Amino acid sequence: MLLLDHTVKSISSSRSTDFASGTQRKRASISGAAYFLKVIAAASRFADGQLQLICRKCRHGWWPKDNVAADVFITNLPNGGVKIVVKKPTDTSDKPKAFRPTVYMQRISDYLQGEGEARSKTQIVEAVGGKFNAVSAAIGRLISEGYCTSEVGPRNASLITVVKPYSEASDEKDPEPF
């Protein structure tokens, strides 16, 4: 679900423009991620535009605060239509690298290989130990990189199955958000 809200118009040192006006309750109630839309070049009927989605809150730790999560390009088409393209951020030179939970990835891969059948996230967390969010991040990496698959099981549980073994020793990937 996507919820849109407007930030305050005045930019002063005494007010935060990260979130909508009002109490801090809006920010606290977000259980997923919140992004700020920064206009790089305003789009109009006659000019193309560029926007950036900047992470302001990510409860599950996929994006560090204030990192650019995506660049959005808006292009006017000759037939009157609009083309919108969302890409990975182009300027990440001064941004910190995202956390890559290789230790958990190794433990999860070893556990699933030993079990030989699909396991829920809760079962995996209990077996390998650690915080639920960190283990979930590792599971997400294993799935996105093709080491594991996920399917919906009873009571909408995510059942994780190993496809190919992961080895922390042979991991040469640069950590980058997905």
Secondary structure, DSSP 8 states (H G I E B T S, - for coil): ------B-S---TTS--SSBSS-THHHHH-SSEEEEEEEEE---SSS-EEEEEEEEEETTSSS-TT-EEEEEEEEE-TTS-EEEEEE--S--TTS------HHHHHHHHHHHHHH-S-EEHHHHHHHH-S-HHHHHHHHHHHHHTTSEEEEE-GGG-EEEEESS---GGG--------
